[in-house]
Amino acid sequence: MSKQFVCGHELGHAIKHSDMNTPFLKRHTLFSTDKIERQANTFAVELLLPDEILREYSDCSLYNIAKNVGIPDKLIDLKTLPILR
């Protein structure tokens, strides 16, 4: 995973989950952190791959653009695709 993605993911936690400690929850509770992690991943994807980039490089594949900005292949599907005009 790229440094940019990890930073975006952690920023997502800081902004969206400032009152939660996911490492603590994973170690000491039965609380599922899947939703929290997905939200942080989605935040990072949207941060690194804004709609403007997709419009600017509309002749390139989503996967190539995502790879160039550091988004892992398995998380590309979290991108909400804009209507390109």
C-alpha positions in Angstrom: 0.0 0.0 0.0 1.3 3.5 -0.9 2.2 6.0 1.8 -0.3 8.4 0.2 -3.1 5.9 0.7 -2.1 5.1 4.2 -2.0 8.8 5.1 -5.4 9.4 3.4 -6.9 6.4 5.3 -5.6 7.7 8.7 -6.8 11.2 7.9 -10.2 9.6 7.2 -10.1 8.1 10.7 -9.0 11.4 12.2 -11.9 13.3 10.6 -14.7 10.7 10.6 -13.8 8.7 13.7 -12.0 11.1 16.1 -13.8 9.6 19.0 -12.9 5.9 18.2 -9.8 3.9 18.8 -10.0 1.0 16.3 -6.8 -0.8 17.5 -8.3 -0.8 21.0 -11.6 -2.1 19.7 -10.0 -4.9 17.7 -7.9 -6.0 20.7 -10.3 -5.7 23.6 -13.8 -6.0 22.3 -15.9 -8.0 19.9 -17.0 -4.8 18.1 -16.6 -5.2 14.3 -14.5 -2.4 12.9 -15.3 -3.4 9.2 -17.6 -0.4 8.7 -15.1 2.0 10.2 -12.3 0.7 8.1 -14.4 0.8 4.9 -15.3 4.5 5.6 -11.6 5.4 6.1 -10.7 3.5 2.9 -13.5 5.3 1.0 -12.3 8.6 2.3 -8.8 7.9 1.1 -10.0 6.8 -2.3 -12.1 10.0 -2.8 -9.2 12.2 -1.5 -6.6 10.7 -3.9 -8.9 10.3 -6.9 -11.2 13.3 -7.1 -13.6 13.6 -10.0 -11.5 16.3 -11.6 -8.7 13.8 -12.2 -11.1 11.4 -13.9 -12.4 14.1 -16.1 -8.9 15.3 -17.0 -7.7 11.8 -17.9 -11.0 10.5 -19.3 -9.0 8.6 -22.0 -7.2 6.5 -19.4 -8.7 3.6 -17.5 -9.8 4.1 -13.9 -7.4 1.3 -12.8 -4.4 3.0 -14.4 -5.2 6.4 -12.9 -5.8 4.8 -9.5 -2.5 2.9 -9.6 -0.7 6.1 -10.4 -2.1 7.9 -7.4 -1.4 5.0 -5.0 -4.8 3.3 -4.6 -4.6 -0.4 -4.1 -6.4 -2.5 -6.9 -8.7 -4.1 -4.4 -10.1 -0.8 -3.2 -10.7 0.9 -6.5 -14.4 -0.1 -6.4 -14.9 2.3 -3.5 -14.7 5.2 -5.9 -18.0 6.8 -6.7 -17.9 7.5 -10.4 -19.0 10.9 -11.6 -21.0 11.4 -14.8 -18.4 12.4 -17.3 -19.3 15.2 -19.7 
